[in-house]
Amino acid sequence: MKKIILLSAICFAMFSCKNEAKTSTEVKEEVKKEIAYASFGKEISDSDALSAERMVEHYKGLKAGDTINSKMKGKIIEVCSKKGCWMTIDAGTEEIMVKFKDYGFFMPLNAEGEVVIHGKAFVSETSVDELRHYAEDAGKSEEEVNKITEPKFEYRFEADGVLLQQ
């Protein structure tokens, strides 16, 4: 009988001293913030888009006549105030002139903020007449338009699709 009591006491002591660490596992779901876009032209997504500043590095390797198919994110500087047929994108120290493929679509005249554009990047030299035309479209004064006297080497983009962040 003493052995049974002793064995019961030892078992009771072992089970009561057992320090069971209970761990709770919390499953955290990463919630990706959905960004609302207005879509113009070809349907595109915002994945894998280069920043405008990074795109400028690619532009520096181009010669006149070269093109690169690409997708880029940037901030609108200006949009054509007559019908939205072009816009300029801020690329840090540079700006990128964006036109729309075959004039197939236009941007809202009051468009501003972030955009994602898809299409062809290239470099070109813009004539004085064309630069003056853009200045007139942007609503510049006669004096500002007349100050344009030299052609400009520009980074250009022909977009076939645009996402405008809302």
N, C-alpha and C positions, 0 to 999 in steps of 0.2 A: 504494500500500500504506500509506503514511504517513497518507493521508486516512482509510482504513478503520479504522486503529488509533486515530487521533484521534477519529473519530466514535464508535467503540465505547467509548472511554474517557469521552467526554462523556455518552453514553447510560447507561453504568454508573454514573457519578457522579450523574446526575439521578435514576435509580431508587433508588440506595442512600441518597440524602439525603432522599428523600420521607418526610415525617413524617406518617404516617397515624394520626390519633387515633381509636382504636376506642372507641366509646361503647356501653356495655351498658345496655339499658333493662330495668329491673326493673318488673314489673307487680305492684303491690301491691293485693291485694284487701281491700276494707274488709269486715270481718266484723262484721255487726250482731249484737250480743248478744241472743239470744232470751230473753225473760223468760217464765217459766212462770206460767200463771194457772189458777186454778180458776174455772169459769164458772157463774154462777147466773142463772136467768131467760132472757131473750132473748139470743141469741148476738150478741156485739158484738166490736169490735176496740179496741186501745188507741191507734190513730192519731187525730190531730187532737183530743186531749182537752185541755181547758184546765186550768190549775192551779187549785186551790181558791182561792188568793189572787186570781187574775185573775177567777174567777167571782164573787167578792164585789163587784167593780166593776160587774158586770152586775146583781146583786141590788139595788144601791143605786139603780138607775134604775127599779125595779119598784114598782108600787102593788099593794095587795091586789086579787086577782082576775086580775092579769097572769101569764102563764106564758111560759117560753122553753124550747124544745126544745134540749137541750145534752148534751155529754159532758164529764166532768170527772174529774181525778185528784186524789186526796187521801189523807191518812193517817187511819186509824180511831182515834177517841178511845175510843169505847164502843159495845158491842153489847148489845141486850136480853138479859138473863141468863135469861129464862124460856123463850123459844123463838126468838130471833134475828129478831124481826119488825121491828126498826128499828136504826139505828146513827147515830152522830154522826161527822162528818168535821171535822178540824182545818183551819181556813181562816185561819191567822195569828191575828189578834185576834178573829176571829169563829168560830163553829162552825155547821155545817149539819146539820140533822136530815133523815135519809134514811129514807123508808118504801118499801115495795115494792109495786108496782102490783097491786091486787086481792088482796093477800096471796098472790100466786101462787108465791112462793118465800121462803125465809128464809136468813139467814146462819148459819154455824156459831157456836155460843155463845162459842167461844174465838177468834174471828176477830180478827186484829190485823195491822198493817202497811199497805201501800199497796193502794188499790183504784182501779179505773176504773169510773165509773157512767154510765149513759146513761138519759135520761128527760126529765122536765119540772122546771124550776126555778121556784119561786114564793115569795112572801113571805106570811106569815100571822101572826095573833095567836093564841097558844095560851092556852087558859083555865087557870085555877088548878087545876081538877079534873084536866085532862089532864096538866099539869106534875107534879102529885102522883102520878098513875098511872105516868108515866115514871120518876119517882124510885123508886117502889116496885119497878117492874120491874128497875131497875138495882141493887136491893139496898141502897138507902140506908136509914139508920136512921129510926125514927119521928120523932125530933127534927129531922132534916134535912128530912123530908117536911113537917112542920108549919111550917117556916120559909118555905115557899112561900106567899106571900099576894097576889102581883100577877101579872096575865097578862104574857106575854112576847111581844115582837115577834120573830119568828124567820125565818131563811132556811131554806127547806124544799126538798126534792127528792123527787119520786116516781120511783123507778128502775124501769125495765122490764128492765134487764140490768146485771149486775155482774161484774167480773173481779177476783178476789182474788189478789194476787201471792203466790206460794208460795216 
